[in-house]
Amino acid sequence: MDFGIYETLMLACFVLLLGHFVVQKVNFFQKFNIPEPVVGGFIVAMVSWAAYSISGKVFTINEDIQQGMMFIFFSSIGLNADFRTLLKGGKGLIIFLMVAAVFIICQNSLGVALAYLLELDPRFGLIAGSITLTGGHGTAGGWADTFMASANPLIGARDIGMACATFGLILGGTIGGPLAYKLLRKNNYKELSPEQIEENDETHEISAPSVVTDKKVNYKSVMMTITFLSICLVVGQYLADWNAQYVFKLPTFVWCLFIGVVIRNVLPHLFKVKMHDESIEILGNAGLSIFLACALMSLKMWTITELALPVLLILVVQVVMMLFFAYFITYRAMGKDYDAIVLSAGHCGFGLGATATAVANIQAVTSRFGPSPKAFLIIPMVGAFFIDILNALILNVFITFI
């Protein structure tokens, strides 16, 4: 069964609605911040697996819409990347970025080494490394397309990538809290009383300085954002085609992200063009949701059974390394104080899952032990855009040498 572009879009929307319904009904998915497209997509993937096992029939979806939505998502990340937020983050943000970079290198080194030991293609080590754990589902899909389109296609890359990213989300939301509580007890921090908790119940949000942004969503803001996104897609694809002739290659989605960064940091300052943040966020999230729904519902689970155990072993070792790294490196590098403890919990969610998981971890800690404005500033800014650029550059170095 082959689905065309409109049928694929319709099915993706049904998957999103299914995921929303299940997440609202099952507390486990809410607790670990599992995205609705992931939940709905995996349900459809399991049904597809059962149908294949019984009848031997498979269905395929239109990949053009899936790829386009992925490019839209990464373009939106670039359009949100205002470098003035880097200045506002200050020294703490720079240090955390350096810590995150070191961890990405460790993550990929461990993944590739274990892949060689388990006699797997070393690219699976990267997939069970920063591609899915630091990068998340969106990055997993981007690199999977790159691996499958290479001269030596990596069969099962997308399926393994989605499974690894989901595993990371769950474990990232599981280990951050216990790690923080151990450090808090070690340093004799006390929980807040109910009265203090009530006083600190307000959310501590730090917004980036913005004199040329507009959060009002209307026809004009949506059309302006669609224009910027289309420019990112067209120029990003052109640059990716040009870059293909060189040894050091960046995937198309990274080029789209870079063009978004250029637009965000040039047009508002030189030409006073307004950037509509809320429209960018809405369209970017819509692109990511549809992409994830397409990617997850098209998983061919039967293709990854042979790789399941070796890749699971790599992931388990990665979780152990994340714990040790956050405890011995992140905590010390960020100053060995209360903020450092909260950031260590956030790094667990960030390094294994996603920014949402990291924020959930730090909210769980701060709701019981007090606010940490520094953590709420650094984690979202790093996760919003800096880490994707950093991750892409480091991954390209690894891919060049493996």
Secondary structure, 3 states (H helix, E strand, C coil): CECCHHHHHHHHHHHHHHHHHHHHHCHHHHHCCCCHHHHHHHHHHHHHHHHHHHHCCCCECCHHHHHHHHHHHHHHHHHCCCCHHHHHHHHHHHHHHHHHHHHHHHHHHHHHHHHHHCCCCHHHHHHHHHHCCCCHHHHHHHHHHHHHCCCCCCCCHHHHHHHHHHHHHHHHHHHHHHHHHHHHHHCCCCCCCHHHHHHCCCCCCCCCCCCCECCCCCHHHHHHHHHHHHHHHHHHHHHHHHHCCCCCCCCHHHHHHHHHHHHHHHHHHHHCCCECHHHHHHHHHHHHHHHHHHHHHCCCHHHCHHHHHHHHHHHHHHHHHHHHHHHHHHHHHCCCCHHHHHHHHHHHHHHHCCHHHHHHHHHHHHHHHCCCHHHHHHHHHHHHHHHHHHHHHHHHHHHHHC
